[in-house]
């Protein structure tokens, strides 16, 4: 099992760029990029809260538990 970050899908749905999200949340662009590409190892709860607030979504919308068989990234 692994945690998949749905940031790419949510940003595409909302027509928002990684750069815009970084500016609005104050989260480093590199951190947003890592989340966007599912390369994040550590995810501060504060960042999750900021992203969910800006994107008007829940943590369950942003993070998804998947089995290794589902892995396509």
PQR file of N, CA, C, O and H, with PARSE charges and radii, in Angstrom:
ATOM      1  N   UNK A   1       0.837  -1.187   0.000 -0.4000 1.5000
ATOM      2  CA  UNK A   1       0.000   0.000   0.000 -0.0000 2.0000
ATOM      3  C   UNK A   1       0.883   1.251   0.000  0.5500 1.7000
ATOM      4  O   UNK A   1       1.994   1.246   0.529 -0.5500 1.4000
ATOM      5  N   UNK A   2       0.374   2.296  -0.592 -0.4000 1.5000
ATOM      6  CA  UNK A   2       1.075   3.570  -0.586 -0.0000 2.0000
ATOM      7  C   UNK A   2       0.055   4.702  -0.654  0.5500 1.7000
ATOM      8  O   UNK A   2      -1.103   4.487  -1.013 -0.5500 1.4000
ATOM      9  H   UNK A   2      -0.529   2.301  -1.022  0.4000 1.0000
ATOM     10  N   UNK A   3       0.491   5.891  -0.311 -0.4000 1.5000
ATOM     11  CA  UNK A   3      -0.378   7.065  -0.349 -0.0000 2.0000
ATOM     12  C   UNK A   3      -0.135   7.796  -1.664  0.5500 1.7000
ATOM     13  O   UNK A   3       0.994   8.165  -1.986 -0.5500 1.4000
ATOM     14  H   UNK A   3       1.432   6.066  -0.019  0.4000 1.0000
ATOM     15  N   UNK A   4      -1.202   7.997  -2.409 -0.4000 1.5000
ATOM     16  CA  UNK A   4      -1.149   8.734  -3.667 -0.0000 2.0000
ATOM     17  C   UNK A   4      -1.669  10.144  -3.403  0.5500 1.7000
ATOM     18  O   UNK A   4      -2.719  10.313  -2.783 -0.5500 1.4000
ATOM     19  H   UNK A   4      -2.120   7.697  -2.148  0.4000 1.0000
ATOM     20  N   UNK A   5      -0.947  11.145  -3.866 -0.4000 1.5000
ATOM     21  CA  UNK A   5      -1.368  12.539  -3.718 -0.0000 2.0000
ATOM     22  C   UNK A   5      -2.079  12.937  -5.006  0.5500 1.7000
ATOM     23  O   UNK A   5      -1.497  12.881  -6.089 -0.5500 1.4000
ATOM     24  H   UNK A   5      -0.094  11.007  -4.370  0.4000 1.0000
ATOM     25  N   UNK A   6      -3.340  13.339  -4.880 -0.4000 1.5000
ATOM     26  CA  UNK A   6      -4.165  13.705  -6.036 -0.0000 2.0000
ATOM     27  C   UNK A   6      -4.018  15.166  -6.437  0.5500 1.7000
ATOM     28  O   UNK A   6      -4.921  15.726  -7.060 -0.5500 1.4000
ATOM     29  H   UNK A   6      -3.813  13.385  -4.000  0.4000 1.0000
ATOM     30  N   UNK A   7      -2.912  15.786  -6.096 -0.4000 1.5000
ATOM     31  CA  UNK A   7      -2.754  17.222  -6.352 -0.0000 2.0000
ATOM     32  C   UNK A   7      -2.806  17.548  -7.837  0.5500 1.7000
ATOM     33  O   UNK A   7      -3.410  18.548  -8.225 -0.5500 1.4000
ATOM     34  H   UNK A   7      -2.179  15.331  -5.590  0.4000 1.0000
ATOM     35  N   UNK A   8      -2.191  16.732  -8.665 -0.4000 1.5000
ATOM     36  CA  UNK A   8      -2.194  16.984 -10.109 -0.0000 2.0000
ATOM     37  C   UNK A   8      -3.627  17.027 -10.639  0.5500 1.7000
ATOM     38  O   UNK A   8      -3.994  17.933 -11.387 -0.5500 1.4000
ATOM     39  H   UNK A   8      -1.700  15.920  -8.349  0.4000 1.0000
ATOM     40  N   UNK A   9      -4.421  16.052 -10.249 -0.4000 1.5000
ATOM     41  CA  UNK A   9      -5.798  15.978 -10.724 -0.0000 2.0000
ATOM     42  C   UNK A   9      -6.637  17.158 -10.226  0.5500 1.7000
ATOM     43  O   UNK A   9      -7.425  17.727 -10.982 -0.5500 1.4000
ATOM     44  H   UNK A   9      -4.122  15.316  -9.642  0.4000 1.0000
ATOM     45  N   UNK A  10      -6.466  17.516  -8.967 -0.4000 1.5000
ATOM     46  CA  UNK A  10      -7.243  18.617  -8.391 -0.0000 2.0000
ATOM     47  C   UNK A  10      -6.856  19.952  -9.022  0.5500 1.7000
ATOM     48  O   UNK A  10      -7.726  20.760  -9.349 -0.5500 1.4000
ATOM     49  H   UNK A  10      -5.826  17.054  -8.353  0.4000 1.0000
ATOM     50  N   UNK A  11      -5.559  20.186  -9.194 -0.4000 1.5000
ATOM     51  CA  UNK A  11      -5.120  21.442  -9.824 -0.0000 2.0000
ATOM     52  C   UNK A  11      -5.620  21.535 -11.261  0.5500 1.7000
ATOM     53  O   UNK A  11      -6.053  22.602 -11.696 -0.5500 1.4000
ATOM     54  H   UNK A  11      -4.853  19.530  -8.928  0.4000 1.0000
ATOM     55  N   UNK A  12      -5.567  20.440 -11.994 -0.4000 1.5000
ATOM     56  CA  UNK A  12      -6.078  20.448 -13.373 -0.0000 2.0000
ATOM     57  C   UNK A  12      -7.570  20.751 -13.392  0.5500 1.7000
ATOM     58  O   UNK A  12      -8.043  21.521 -14.228 -0.5500 1.4000
ATOM     59  H   UNK A  12      -5.215  19.573 -11.640  0.4000 1.0000
ATOM     60  N   UNK A  13      -8.302  20.148 -12.475 -0.4000 1.5000
ATOM     61  CA  UNK A  13      -9.745  20.361 -12.382 -0.0000 2.0000
ATOM     62  C   UNK A  13     -10.078  21.821 -12.079  0.5500 1.7000
ATOM     63  O   UNK A  13     -11.075  22.352 -12.568 -0.5500 1.4000
ATOM     64  H   UNK A  13      -7.918  19.523 -11.796  0.4000 1.0000
ATOM     65  N   UNK A  14      -9.236  22.465 -11.271 -0.4000 1.5000
ATOM     66  CA  UNK A  14      -9.482  23.849 -10.851 -0.0000 2.0000
ATOM     67  C   UNK A  14      -8.744  24.868 -11.714  0.5500 1.7000
ATOM     68  O   UNK A  14      -8.773  26.065 -11.429 -0.5500 1.4000
ATOM     69  H   UNK A  14      -8.426  22.034 -10.874  0.4000 1.0000
ATOM     70  N   UNK A  15      -8.084  24.394 -12.766 -0.4000 1.5000
ATOM     71  CA  UNK A  15      -7.323  25.282 -13.653 -0.0000 2.0000
ATOM     72  C   UNK A  15      -6.341  26.157 -12.889  0.5500 1.7000
ATOM     73  O   UNK A  15      -6.262  27.363 -13.124 -0.5500 1.4000
ATOM     74  H   UNK A  15      -8.060  23.422 -12.998  0.4000 1.0000
ATOM     75  N   UNK A  16      -5.604  25.556 -11.987 -0.4000 1.5000
ATOM     76  CA  UNK A  16      -4.622  26.282 -11.185 -0.0000 2.0000
ATOM     77  C   UNK A  16      -3.254  25.655 -11.412  0.5500 1.7000
ATOM     78  O   UNK A  16      -3.125  24.433 -11.493 -0.5500 1.4000
ATOM     79  H   UNK A  16      -5.669  24.577 -11.796  0.4000 1.0000
ATOM     80  N   UNK A  17      -2.246  26.492 -11.513 -0.4000 1.5000
ATOM     81  CA  UNK A  17      -0.886  25.989 -11.714 -0.0000 2.0000
ATOM     82  C   UNK A  17      -0.219  25.717 -10.369  0.5500 1.7000
ATOM     83  O   UNK A  17      -0.669  26.191  -9.326 -0.5500 1.4000
ATOM     84  H   UNK A  17      -2.350  27.484 -11.447  0.4000 1.0000
ATOM     85  N   UNK A  18       0.851  24.952 -10.417 -0.4000 1.5000
ATOM     86  CA  UNK A  18       1.644  24.697  -9.219 -0.0000 2.0000
ATOM     87  C   UNK A  18       2.175  26.014  -8.664  0.5500 1.7000
ATOM     88  O   UNK A  18       2.200  26.229  -7.452 -0.5500 1.4000
ATOM     89  H   UNK A  18       1.216  24.567 -11.265  0.4000 1.0000
ATOM     90  N   UNK A  19       2.591  26.873  -9.555 -0.4000 1.5000
ATOM     91  CA  UNK A  19       3.154  28.169  -9.146 -0.0000 2.0000
ATOM     92  C   UNK A  19       2.115  29.020  -8.410  0.5500 1.7000
ATOM     93  O   UNK A  19       2.417  29.639  -7.389 -0.5500 1.4000
ATOM     94  H   UNK A  19       2.571  26.699 -10.539  0.4000 1.0000
ATOM     95  N   UNK A  20       0.881  29.042  -8.943 -0.4000 1.5000
ATOM     96  CA  UNK A  20      -0.195  29.791  -8.279 -0.0000 2.0000
ATOM     97  C   UNK A  20      -0.448  29.250  -6.876  0.5500 1.7000
ATOM     98  O   UNK A  20      -0.588  30.014  -5.921 -0.5500 1.4000
ATOM     99  H   UNK A  20       0.636  28.539  -9.771  0.4000 1.0000
ATOM    100  N   UNK A  21      -0.505  27.921  -6.762 -0.4000 1.5000
ATOM    101  CA  UNK A  21      -0.750  27.313  -5.460 -0.0000 2.0000
ATOM    102  C   UNK A  21       0.372  27.653  -4.484  0.5500 1.7000
ATOM    103  O   UNK A  21       0.123  27.910  -3.306 -0.5500 1.4000
ATOM    104  H   UNK A  21      -0.391  27.300  -7.537  0.4000 1.0000
ATOM    105  N   UNK A  22       1.578  27.654  -4.969 -0.4000 1.5000
ATOM    106  CA  UNK A  22       2.722  28.007  -4.134 -0.0000 2.0000
ATOM    107  C   UNK A  22       2.605  29.445  -3.629  0.5500 1.7000
ATOM    108  O   UNK A  22       2.840  29.720  -2.452 -0.5500 1.4000
ATOM    109  H   UNK A  22       1.781  27.446  -5.926  0.4000 1.0000
ATOM    110  N   UNK A  23       2.243  30.354  -4.525 -0.4000 1.5000
ATOM    111  CA  UNK A  23       2.105  31.764  -4.144 -0.0000 2.0000
ATOM    112  C   UNK A  23       1.010  31.969  -3.108  0.5500 1.7000
ATOM    113  O   UNK A  23       1.211  32.673  -2.119 -0.5500 1.4000
ATOM    114  H   UNK A  23       2.052  30.131  -5.481  0.4000 1.0000
ATOM    115  N   UNK A  24      -0.141  31.359  -3.331 -0.4000 1.5000
ATOM    116  CA  UNK A  24      -1.295  31.561  -2.458 -0.0000 2.0000
ATOM    117  C   UNK A  24      -1.081  30.927  -1.079  0.5500 1.7000
ATOM    118  O   UNK A  24      -1.506  31.486  -0.068 -0.5500 1.4000
ATOM    119  H   UNK A  24      -0.304  30.787  -4.135  0.4000 1.0000
ATOM    120  N   UNK A  25      -0.436  29.779  -1.034 -0.4000 1.5000
ATOM    121  CA  UNK A  25      -0.255  29.080   0.239 -0.0000 2.0000
ATOM    122  C   UNK A  25       1.022  29.470   0.968  0.5500 1.7000
ATOM    123  O   UNK A  25       1.111  29.326   2.187 -0.5500 1.4000
ATOM    124  H   UNK A  25      -0.091  29.324  -1.855  0.4000 1.0000
ATOM    125  N   UNK A  26       2.013  29.966   0.227 -0.4000 1.5000
ATOM    126  CA  UNK A  26       3.307  30.266   0.826 -0.0000 2.0000
ATOM    127  C   UNK A  26       4.179  29.023   0.968  0.5500 1.7000
ATOM    128  O   UNK A  26       5.230  29.068   1.607 -0.5500 1.4000
ATOM    129  H   UNK A  26       1.940  30.083  -0.763  0.4000 1.0000
ATOM    130  N   UNK A  27       3.745  27.921   0.374 -0.4000 1.5000
ATOM    131  CA  UNK A  27       4.528  26.675   0.400 -0.0000 2.0000
ATOM    132  C   UNK A  27       5.549  26.734  -0.720  0.5500 1.7000
ATOM    133  O   UNK A  27       5.238  27.172  -1.828 -0.5500 1.4000
ATOM    134  H   UNK A  27       2.892  27.884  -0.145  0.4000 1.0000
ATOM    135  N   UNK A  28       6.770  26.294  -0.435 -0.4000 1.5000
ATOM    136  CA  UNK A  28       7.825  26.329  -1.444 -0.0000 2.0000
ATOM    137  C   UNK A  28       7.393  25.626  -2.724  0.5500 1.7000
ATOM    138  O   UNK A  28       6.742  24.582  -2.686 -0.5500 1.4000
ATOM    139  H   UNK A  28       7.023  25.939   0.465  0.4000 1.0000
ATOM    140  N   UNK A  29       7.763  26.212  -3.853 -0.4000 1.5000
ATOM    141  CA  UNK A  29       7.414  25.636  -5.154 -0.0000 2.0000
ATOM    142  C   UNK A  29       7.952  24.217  -5.303  0.5500 1.7000
ATOM    143  O   UNK A  29       7.297  23.364  -5.902 -0.5500 1.4000
ATOM    144  H   UNK A  29       8.292  27.060  -3.884  0.4000 1.0000
ATOM    145  N   UNK A  30       9.137  23.964  -4.763 -0.4000 1.5000
ATOM    146  CA  UNK A  30       9.722  22.617  -4.847 -0.0000 2.0000
ATOM    147  C   UNK A  30       8.871  21.601  -4.092  0.5500 1.7000
ATOM    148  O   UNK A  30       8.738  20.459  -4.533 -0.5500 1.4000
ATOM    149  H   UNK A  30       9.668  24.657  -4.276  0.4000 1.0000
ATOM    150  N   UNK A  31       8.302  21.996  -2.972 -0.4000 1.5000
ATOM    151  CA  UNK A  31       7.437  21.096  -2.194 -0.0000 2.0000
ATOM    152  C   UNK A  31       6.154  20.803  -2.954  0.5500 1.7000
ATOM    153  O   UNK A  31       5.692  19.663  -2.978 -0.5500 1.4000
ATOM    154  H   UNK A  31       8.411  22.923  -2.614  0.4000 1.0000
ATOM    155  N   UNK A  32       5.576  21.824  -3.572 -0.4000 1.5000
ATOM    156  CA  UNK A  32       4.366  21.637  -4.390 -0.0000 2.0000
ATOM    157  C   UNK A  32       4.691  20.711  -5.554  0.5500 1.7000
ATOM    158  O   UNK A  32       3.916  19.808  -5.870 -0.5500 1.4000
ATOM    159  H   UNK A  32       5.951  22.751  -3.552  0.4000 1.0000
ATOM    160  N   UNK A  33       5.828  20.935  -6.186 -0.4000 1.5000
ATOM    161  CA  UNK A  33       6.242  20.101  -7.323 -0.0000 2.0000
ATOM    162  C   UNK A  33       6.369  18.630  -6.919  0.5500 1.7000
ATOM    163  O   UNK A  33       5.918  17.743  -7.643 -0.5500 1.4000
ATOM    164  H   UNK A  33       6.457  21.669  -5.929  0.4000 1.0000
ATOM    165  N   UNK A  34       6.974  18.379  -5.778 -0.4000 1.5000
ATOM    166  CA  UNK A  34       7.126  17.002  -5.298 -0.0000 2.0000
ATOM    167  C   UNK A  34       5.773  16.355  -5.030  0.5500 1.7000
ATOM    168  O   UNK A  34       5.566  15.186  -5.357 -0.5500 1.4000
ATOM    169  H   UNK A  34       7.341  19.099  -5.190  0.4000 1.0000
ATOM    170  N   UNK A  35       4.852  17.108  -4.436 -0.4000 1.5000
ATOM    171  CA  UNK A  35       3.509  16.570  -4.193 -0.0000 2.0000
ATOM    172  C   UNK A  35       2.792  16.305  -5.509  0.5500 1.7000
ATOM    173  O   UNK A  35       2.156  15.265  -5.677 -0.5500 1.4000
ATOM    174  H   UNK A  35       5.020  18.057  -4.170  0.4000 1.0000
ATOM    175  N   UNK A  36       2.896  17.235  -6.430 -0.4000 1.5000
ATOM    176  CA  UNK A  36       2.252  17.134  -7.734 -0.0000 2.0000
ATOM    177  C   UNK A  36       2.695  15.870  -8.473  0.5500 1.7000
ATOM    178  O   UNK A  36       1.901  15.231  -9.163 -0.5500 1.4000
ATOM    179  H   UNK A  36       3.413  18.080  -6.293  0.4000 1.0000
ATOM    180  N   UNK A  37       3.963  15.524  -8.320 -0.4000 1.5000
ATOM    181  CA  UNK A  37       4.534  14.359  -9.009 -0.0000 2.0000
ATOM    182  C   UNK A  37       4.636  13.116  -8.132  0.5500 1.7000
ATOM    183  O   UNK A  37       5.315  12.154  -8.491 -0.5500 1.4000
ATOM    184  H   UNK A  37       4.608  16.043  -7.760  0.4000 1.0000
ATOM    185  N   UNK A  38       3.963  13.133  -6.980 -0.4000 1.5000
ATOM    186  CA  UNK A  38       3.964  12.000  -6.056 -0.0000 2.0000
ATOM    187  C   UNK A  38       5.369  11.555  -5.679  0.5500 1.7000
ATOM    188  O   UNK A  38       5.656  10.360  -5.608 -0.5500 1.4000
ATOM    189  H   UNK A  38       3.411  13.915  -6.688  0.4000 1.0000
ATOM    190  N   UNK A  39       6.228  12.511  -5.443 -0.4000 1.5000
ATOM    191  CA  UNK A  39       7.594  12.228  -5.033 -0.0000 2.0000
ATOM    192  C   UNK A  39       7.853  12.699  -3.606  0.5500 1.7000
ATOM    193  O   UNK A  39       9.000  12.757  -3.163 -0.5500 1.4000
ATOM    194  H   UNK A  39       5.996  13.482  -5.501  0.4000 1.0000
ATOM    195  N   UNK A  40       6.803  13.028  -2.903 -0.4000 1.5000
ATOM    196  CA  UNK A  40       6.932  13.543  -1.544 -0.0000 2.0000
ATOM    197  C   UNK A  40       7.154  12.396  -0.569  0.5500 1.7000
ATOM    198  O   UNK A  40       6.532  11.340  -0.680 -0.5500 1.4000
ATOM    199  H   UNK A  40       5.871  12.981  -3.263  0.4000 1.0000
ATOM    200  N   UNK A  41       8.045  12.619   0.382 -0.4000 1.5000
ATOM    201  CA  UNK A  41       8.339  11.624   1.401 -0.0000 2.0000
ATOM    202  C   UNK A  41       7.699  12.038   2.730  0.5500 1.7000
ATOM    203  O   UNK A  41       7.187  11.202   3.474 -0.5500 1.4000
ATOM    204  H   UNK A  41       8.550  13.478   0.472  0.4000 1.0000
ATOM    205  N   UNK A  42       7.740  13.322   3.005 -0.4000 1.5000
ATOM    206  CA  UNK A  42       7.204  13.864   4.261 -0.0000 2.0000
ATOM    207  C   UNK A  42       6.259  15.001   3.916  0.5500 1.7000
ATOM    208  O   UNK A  42       6.575  15.849   3.082 -0.5500 1.4000
ATOM    209  H   UNK A  42       8.157  14.001   2.400  0.4000 1.0000
ATOM    210  N   UNK A  43       5.105  15.019   4.556 -0.4000 1.5000
ATOM    211  CA  UNK A  43       4.097  16.024   4.239 -0.0000 2.0000
ATOM    212  C   UNK A  43       3.605  16.684   5.524  0.5500 1.7000
ATOM    213  O   UNK A  43       2.805  16.096   6.252 -0.5500 1.4000
ATOM    214  H   UNK A  43       4.848  14.330   5.234  0.4000 1.0000
ATOM    215  N   UNK A  44       4.073  17.897   5.809 -0.4000 1.5000
ATOM    216  CA  UNK A  44       3.650  18.578   7.036 -0.0000 2.0000
ATOM    217  C   UNK A  44       2.126  18.804   7.062  0.5500 1.7000
ATOM    218  O   UNK A  44       1.524  19.173   6.054 -0.5500 1.4000
ATOM    219  H   UNK A  44       4.722  18.375   5.217  0.4000 1.0000
ATOM    220  N   UNK A  45       1.532  18.578   8.219 -0.4000 1.5000
ATOM    221  CA  UNK A  45       0.089  18.752   8.360 -0.0000 2.0000
ATOM    222  C   UNK A  45      -0.346  20.180   8.054  0.5500 1.7000
ATOM    223  O   UNK A  45      -1.434  20.400   7.522 -0.5500 1.4000
ATOM    224  H   UNK A  45       2.022  18.278   9.038  0.4000 1.0000
ATOM    225  N   UNK A  46       0.499  21.143   8.387 -0.4000 1.5000
ATOM    226  CA  UNK A  46       0.188  22.550   8.107 -0.0000 2.0000
ATOM    227  C   UNK A  46       0.023  22.757   6.598  0.5500 1.7000
ATOM    228  O   UNK A  46      -0.887  23.458   6.157 -0.5500 1.4000
ATOM    229  H   UNK A  46       1.383  20.964   8.819  0.4000 1.0000
ATOM    230  N   UNK A  47       0.909  22.143   5.815 -0.4000 1.5000
ATOM    231  CA  UNK A  47       0.814  22.265   4.359 -0.0000 2.0000
ATOM    232  C   UNK A  47      -0.460  21.615   3.832  0.5500 1.7000
ATOM    233  O   UNK A  47      -1.114  22.163   2.944 -0.5500 1.4000
ATOM    234  H   UNK A  47       1.649  21.573   6.173  0.4000 1.0000
ATOM    235  N   UNK A  48      -0.812  20.463   4.367 -0.4000 1.5000
ATOM    236  CA  UNK A  48      -2.065  19.809   3.970 -0.0000 2.0000
ATOM    237  C   UNK A  48      -3.254  20.713   4.232  0.5500 1.7000
ATOM    238  O   UNK A  48      -4.129  20.870   3.381 -0.5500 1.4000
ATOM    239  H   UNK A  48      -0.280  20.019   5.088  0.4000 1.0000
ATOM    240  N   UNK A  49      -3.279  21.308   5.418 -0.4000 1.5000
ATOM    241  CA  UNK A  49      -4.383  22.193   5.790 -0.0000 2.0000
ATOM    242  C   UNK A  49      -4.458  23.405   4.870  0.5500 1.7000
ATOM    243  O   UNK A  49      -5.544  23.787   4.434 -0.5500 1.4000
ATOM    244  H   UNK A  49      -2.568  21.181   6.110  0.4000 1.0000
ATOM    245  N   UNK A  50      -3.317  24.010   4.572 -0.4000 1.5000
ATOM    246  CA  UNK A  50      -3.296  25.178   3.681 -0.0000 2.0000
ATOM    247  C   UNK A  50      -3.796  24.823   2.281  0.5500 1.7000
ATOM    248  O   UNK A  50      -4.606  25.547   1.701 -0.5500 1.4000
ATOM    249  H   UNK A  50      -2.435  23.700   4.926  0.4000 1.0000
ATOM    250  N   UNK A  51      -3.314  23.715   1.751 -0.4000 1.5000
ATOM    251  CA  UNK A  51      -3.717  23.295   0.404 -0.0000 2.0000
ATOM    252  C   UNK A  51      -5.203  22.995   0.360  0.5500 1.7000
ATOM    253  O   UNK A  51      -5.894  23.412  -0.569 -0.5500 1.4000
ATOM    254  H   UNK A  51      -2.657  23.127   2.222  0.4000 1.0000
ATOM    255  N   UNK A  52      -5.700  22.278   1.356 -0.4000 1.5000
ATOM    256  CA  UNK A  52      -7.127  21.956   1.384 -0.0000 2.0000
ATOM    257  C   UNK A  52      -7.980  23.222   1.489  0.5500 1.7000
ATOM    258  O   UNK A  52      -9.031  23.313   0.855 -0.5500 1.4000
ATOM    259  H   UNK A  52      -5.138  21.940   2.111  0.4000 1.0000
ATOM    260  N   UNK A  53      -7.542  24.183   2.275 -0.4000 1.5000
ATOM    261  CA  UNK A  53      -8.286  25.439   2.417 -0.0000 2.0000
ATOM    262  C   UNK A  53      -8.329  26.201   1.098  0.5500 1.7000
ATOM    263  O   UNK A  53      -9.387  26.687   0.698 -0.5500 1.4000
ATOM    264  H   UNK A  53      -6.688  24.109   2.791  0.4000 1.0000
ATOM    265  N   UNK A  54      -7.199  26.308   0.427 -0.4000 1.5000
ATOM    266  CA  UNK A  54      -7.127  27.051  -0.834 -0.0000 2.0000
ATOM    267  C   UNK A  54      -7.902  26.351  -1.942  0.5500 1.7000
ATOM    268  O   UNK A  54      -8.581  27.000  -2.737 -0.5500 1.4000
ATOM    269  H   UNK A  54      -6.340  25.913   0.752  0.4000 1.0000
ATOM    270  N   UNK A  55      -7.801  25.028  -1.994 -0.4000 1.5000
ATOM    271  CA  UNK A  55      -8.466  24.272  -3.061 -0.0000 2.0000
ATOM    272  C   UNK A  55      -9.891  23.873  -2.705  0.5500 1.7000
ATOM    273  O   UNK A  55     -10.583  23.248  -3.508 -0.5500 1.4000
ATOM    274  H   UNK A  55      -7.249  24.500  -1.348  0.4000 1.0000
ATOM    275  N   UNK A  56     -10.329  24.232  -1.505 -0.4000 1.5000
ATOM    276  CA  UNK A  56     -11.679  23.921  -1.043 -0.0000 2.0000
ATOM    277  C   UNK A  56     -11.974  22.428  -1.180  0.5500 1.7000
ATOM    278  O   UNK A  56     -12.973  22.021  -1.773 -0.5500 1.4000
ATOM    279  H   UNK A  56      -9.766  24.739  -0.853  0.4000 1.0000
ATOM    280  N   UNK A  57     -11.071  21.629  -0.612 -0.4000 1.5000
ATOM    281  CA  UNK A  57     -11.237  20.182  -0.661 -0.0000 2.0000
ATOM    282  C   UNK A  57     -10.898  19.597   0.703  0.5500 1.7000
ATOM    283  O   UNK A  57     -10.393  20.302   1.576 -0.5500 1.4000
ATOM    284  H   UNK A  57     -10.260  21.960  -0.130  0.4000 1.0000
ATOM    285  N   UNK A  58     -11.172  18.323   0.885 -0.4000 1.5000
ATOM    286  CA  UNK A  58     -10.836  17.661   2.142 -0.0000 2.0000
ATOM    287  C   UNK A  58      -9.517  16.906   1.984  0.5500 1.7000
ATOM    288  O   UNK A  58      -9.028  16.708   0.871 -0.5500 1.4000
ATOM    289  H   UNK A  58     -11.582  17.750   0.176  0.4000 1.0000
ATOM    290  N   UNK A  59      -8.962  16.496   3.096 -0.4000 1.5000
ATOM    291  CA  UNK A  59      -7.737  15.703   3.051 -0.0000 2.0000
ATOM    292  C   UNK A  59      -7.993  14.398   2.301  0.5500 1.7000
ATOM    293  O   UNK A  59      -7.117  13.900   1.595 -0.5500 1.4000
ATOM    294  H   UNK A  59      -9.359  16.657   4.000  0.4000 1.0000
ATOM    295  N   UNK A  60      -9.195  13.849   2.457 -0.4000 1.5000
ATOM    296  CA  UNK A  60      -9.556  12.612   1.755 -0.0000 2.0000
ATOM    297  C   UNK A  60      -9.592  12.817   0.239  0.5500 1.7000
ATOM    298  O   UNK A  60      -9.366  11.872  -0.517 -0.5500 1.4000
ATOM    299  H   UNK A  60      -9.907  14.253   3.031  0.4000 1.0000
ATOM    300  N   UNK A  61      -9.874  14.043  -0.210 -0.4000 1.5000
ATOM    301  CA  UNK A  61      -9.834  14.341  -1.644 -0.0000 2.0000
ATOM    302  C   UNK A  61      -8.390  14.396  -2.130  0.5500 1.7000
ATOM    303  O   UNK A  61      -8.087  14.006  -3.258 -0.5500 1.4000
ATOM    304  H   UNK A  61     -10.058  14.810   0.404  0.4000 1.0000
ATOM    305  N   UNK A  62      -7.520  14.878  -1.279 -0.4000 1.5000
ATOM    306  CA  UNK A  62      -6.128  15.110  -1.644 -0.0000 2.0000
ATOM    307  C   UNK A  62      -5.259  13.853  -1.549  0.5500 1.7000
ATOM    308  O   UNK A  62      -4.361  13.652  -2.367 -0.5500 1.4000
ATOM    309  H   UNK A  62      -7.766  15.196  -0.363  0.4000 1.0000
ATOM    310  N   UNK A  63      -5.526  13.016  -0.555 -0.4000 1.5000
ATOM    311  CA  UNK A  63      -4.714  11.814  -0.335 -0.0000 2.0000
ATOM    312  C   UNK A  63      -5.560  10.565  -0.526  0.5500 1.7000
ATOM    313  O   UNK A  63      -6.713  10.510  -0.098 -0.5500 1.4000
ATOM    314  H   UNK A  63      -6.255  13.180   0.110  0.4000 1.0000
ATOM    315  N   UNK A  64      -4.983   9.575  -1.165 -0.4000 1.5000
ATOM    316  CA  UNK A  64      -5.699   8.324  -1.414 -0.0000 2.0000
ATOM    317  C   UNK A  64      -4.769   7.155  -1.135  0.5500 1.7000
ATOM    318  O   UNK A  64      -3.622   7.155  -1.582 -0.5500 1.4000
ATOM    319  H   UNK A  64      -4.046   9.620  -1.513  0.4000 1.0000
ATOM    320  N   UNK A  65      -5.244   6.170  -0.408 -0.4000 1.5000
ATOM    321  CA  UNK A  65      -4.485   4.962  -0.119 -0.0000 2.0000
ATOM    322  C   UNK A  65      -4.709   3.973  -1.262  0.5500 1.7000
ATOM    323  O   UNK A  65      -5.846   3.624  -1.581 -0.5500 1.4000
ATOM    324  H   UNK A  65      -6.176   6.170  -0.045  0.4000 1.0000
ATOM    325  N   UNK A  66      -3.610   3.527  -1.872 -0.4000 1.5000
ATOM    326  CA  UNK A  66      -3.700   2.623  -3.009 -0.0000 2.0000
ATOM    327  C   UNK A  66      -2.829   1.399  -2.772  0.5500 1.7000
ATOM    328  O   UNK A  66      -1.891   1.425  -1.975 -0.5500 1.4000
ATOM    329  H   UNK A  66      -2.686   3.810  -1.612  0.4000 1.0000
ATOM    330  N   UNK A  67      -3.158   0.336  -3.478 -0.4000 1.5000
ATOM    331  CA  UNK A  67      -2.312  -0.862  -3.413 -0.0000 2.0000
ATOM    332  C   UNK A  67      -1.226  -0.744  -4.466  0.5500 1.7000
ATOM    333  O   UNK A  67      -1.384  -0.007  -5.439 -0.5500 1.4000
ATOM    334  H   UNK A  67      -3.919   0.315  -4.125  0.4000 1.0000
ATOM    335  N   UNK A  68      -0.144  -1.450  -4.288 -0.4000 1.5000
ATOM    336  CA  UNK A  68       0.982  -1.399  -5.243 -0.0000 2.0000
ATOM    337  C   UNK A  68       0.546  -1.781  -6.655  0.5500 1.7000
ATOM    338  O   UNK A  68       1.118  -1.290  -7.629 -0.5500 1.4000
ATOM    339  H   UNK A  68      -0.016  -2.049  -3.497  0.4000 1.0000
ATOM    340  N   UNK A  69      -0.456  -2.645  -6.779 -0.4000 1.5000
ATOM    341  CA  UNK A  69      -0.928  -3.061  -8.099 -0.0000 2.0000
ATOM    342  C   UNK A  69      -1.516  -1.897  -8.885  0.5500 1.7000
ATOM    343  O   UNK A  69      -1.498  -1.899 -10.116 -0.5500 1.4000
ATOM    344  H   UNK A  69      -0.920  -3.044  -5.988  0.4000 1.0000
ATOM    345  N   UNK A  70      -2.048  -0.882  -8.154 -0.4000 1.5000
ATOM    346  CA  UNK A  70      -2.667   0.287  -8.792 -0.0000 2.0000
ATOM    347  C   UNK A  70      -1.634   1.307  -9.248  0.5500 1.7000
ATOM    348  O   UNK A  70      -1.966   2.236  -9.986 -0.5500 1.4000
ATOM    349  H   UNK A  70      -2.063  -0.881  -7.154  0.4000 1.0000
ATOM    350  N   UNK A  71      -0.390   1.147  -8.820 -0.4000 1.5000
ATOM    351  CA  UNK A  71       0.652   2.136  -9.061 -0.0000 2.0000
ATOM    352  C   UNK A  71       0.913   2.291 -10.557  0.5500 1.7000
ATOM    353  O   UNK A  71       1.299   1.343 -11.240 -0.5500 1.4000
ATOM    354  H   UNK A  71      -0.120   0.393  -8.221  0.4000 1.0000
ATOM    355  N   UNK A  72       0.689   3.523 -11.053 -0.4000 1.5000
ATOM    356  CA  UNK A  72       0.932   3.833 -12.458 -0.0000 2.0000
ATOM    357  C   UNK A  72       1.806   5.045 -12.633  0.5500 1.7000
ATOM    358  O   UNK A  72       2.144   5.406 -13.760 -0.5500 1.4000
ATOM    359  H   UNK A  72       0.375   4.294 -10.498  0.4000 1.0000
ATOM    360  N   UNK A  73       2.194   5.705 -11.507 -0.4000 1.5000
ATOM    361  CA  UNK A  73       2.999   6.942 -11.616 -0.0000 2.0000
ATOM    362  C   UNK A  73       4.446   6.591 -11.772  0.5500 1.7000
ATOM    363  O   UNK A  73       5.289   7.482 -11.880 -0.5500 1.4000
ATOM    364  H   UNK A  73       1.920   5.412 -10.591  0.4000 1.0000
TER
END
